Amino acid sequence: MTSPKYIGVYFTIFLVMLLIDMVWLRVIAVTWYQEAMGPLLSDKPNLYAAAAFYFLFPLGLMIFGVLLQADANVLKAVGIGAAFGFFAYATYDLTNLAVIKNWPLGLTFLDIAWGTFVSGVSVGAGKLTFDYLKV
């Protein structure tokens, strides 16, 4: 499982997701999250937890969206990746909605939509890499 092909696929998914998510979180949606979450936001994010997410989530996308879809076309892989992102982000956001006082409903929908999108795009890039690499 550690062939250069798999490493290339993982890093493609990792980089695409990280870059798109940083633009989303730091440029596009930063104000939405700050306004919606207000006092719930930490002054200083837990970078270890963030790093764990950004290293583990692409692995899940690779396994379920690319490796288990090895014979599928790119569009099917994108759909599987989007579904994976939908369910993962829905689990997070709906759990927060259920247990955190004043968790914003609008943010729940926005974040689930974002997770669906970024996961689908990242898996699409990973699947293209998988199909391109002949290793």
C-alpha angles and dihedrals in degrees: 000000000000098000118138088252093060092044089052092049092048094049092046091054092042094051096042092049094044095048096045092043093050091052089048096046099037103035117014107032104019093106093046092054093044093050095043098045100031109157092014090072118094118236088226119029119227098251093191091058091045091050091049090053094047092050098042103039094058088052089057090047090051094049098044101027102038115013096043088044096048093132095040126098121252094261093056091048090050089051092050091047091049091049090049090051092046094054095041095049092041089054091053098042098041091048089052090048089052099048111021116081112240095004103168117248092206091055089051092059094041094050094046090051090048093049090050092051100043092046093050093048093046093050090047090056091045093050091050089051091047092052093044099049111081097190 
